[in-house]
């Protein structure tokens, strides 16, 4: 009988413990995307056309854009698939 009363006291004592308060701080993560402003152009330099013809045979230039750093964003179509290629002014392809 003493063991039963002792077990009940321990059990009730364990259940009556209060949980501690966790101080949580609200953290806000701000992310800023830097996007270069590209402006549409009508023509691209001949070096870019040559580099695209060598890299993608049968390429068709759809639209071309340029930013302040003289990097070109070119929308192309190759064998019916559209994609976007980034190059510099000399025709070197840039991976972004």
C-alpha positions as CSV (number, residue, x, y, z in Angstrom):
1,X,0.0,0.0,0.0
2,X,2.9,2.4,0.8
3,X,4.3,1.7,-2.7
4,X,0.9,2.6,-4.3
5,X,0.7,5.9,-2.4
6,X,4.3,6.7,-3.2
7,X,3.8,5.9,-6.9
8,X,0.7,8.0,-7.0
9,X,2.5,10.9,-5.4
10,X,5.4,10.7,-7.8
11,X,3.0,10.5,-10.8
12,X,0.9,13.4,-9.7
13,X,4.0,15.4,-8.9
14,X,5.4,14.8,-12.3
15,X,2.2,15.8,-14.0
16,X,1.9,19.0,-12.0
17,X,5.3,20.4,-13.2
18,X,4.9,23.5,-15.2
19,X,6.6,24.0,-18.5
20,X,9.2,26.7,-18.7
21,X,8.6,29.8,-20.8
22,X,10.7,29.9,-24.0
23,X,11.6,33.4,-25.0
24,X,11.3,33.4,-28.8
25,X,12.3,36.4,-30.8
26,X,10.7,37.2,-34.0
27,X,13.3,37.2,-36.7
28,X,12.6,38.7,-40.0
29,X,14.9,37.8,-42.9
30,X,15.0,40.4,-45.6
31,X,16.2,39.3,-49.0
32,X,17.0,41.7,-51.8
33,X,17.4,40.6,-55.3
34,X,19.7,42.6,-57.5
35,X,18.5,42.6,-61.0
36,X,20.4,44.4,-63.7
37,X,18.1,46.6,-65.7
38,X,18.1,45.3,-69.3
39,X,16.9,47.5,-72.1
40,X,15.7,46.0,-75.4
41,X,18.0,46.7,-78.4
42,X,17.3,46.2,-82.1
43,X,20.7,44.8,-83.1
44,X,23.6,43.0,-81.4
45,X,27.3,43.3,-82.3
46,X,28.6,41.0,-85.0
47,X,30.9,39.2,-82.5
48,X,27.8,38.0,-80.6
49,X,26.1,36.8,-83.7
50,X,29.2,34.8,-84.7
51,X,29.7,33.3,-81.2
52,X,26.0,32.2,-81.1
53,X,26.2,30.7,-84.6
54,X,29.3,28.7,-83.5
55,X,27.8,27.6,-80.2
56,X,24.3,26.9,-81.4
57,X,24.1,25.9,-85.1
58,X,20.8,27.1,-86.7
59,X,20.1,29.7,-84.0
60,X,17.4,32.3,-84.4
61,X,17.7,35.5,-82.4
62,X,14.2,36.6,-81.1
63,X,15.0,39.5,-78.8
64,X,18.1,41.1,-77.4
65,X,18.6,43.2,-74.3
66,X,21.6,45.1,-72.9
67,X,22.4,46.5,-69.4
68,X,24.8,49.2,-68.2
69,X,27.7,46.7,-68.0
70,X,27.4,45.9,-71.7
71,X,26.1,42.4,-70.9
72,X,23.6,41.1,-73.4
73,X,20.5,39.0,-72.5
74,X,19.5,37.3,-75.7
75,X,16.3,35.2,-76.2
76,X,17.0,32.6,-78.9
77,X,15.2,29.7,-80.6
78,X,17.2,26.6,-81.5
79,X,15.4,23.7,-83.2
80,X,12.0,24.9,-81.9
81,X,13.2,25.3,-78.3
82,X,13.3,28.8,-76.7
83,X,16.0,29.7,-74.3
84,X,17.9,32.7,-72.9
85,X,21.6,33.2,-73.3
86,X,23.8,35.9,-71.5
87,X,26.9,37.2,-73.3
88,X,29.3,40.1,-73.0
89,X,30.0,42.5,-75.8
90,X,32.8,40.3,-77.3
91,X,30.5,37.3,-77.6
92,X,31.7,35.3,-74.5
93,X,28.8,33.3,-73.0
94,X,28.2,34.2,-69.4
95,X,26.6,31.7,-67.0
96,X,24.0,33.2,-64.7
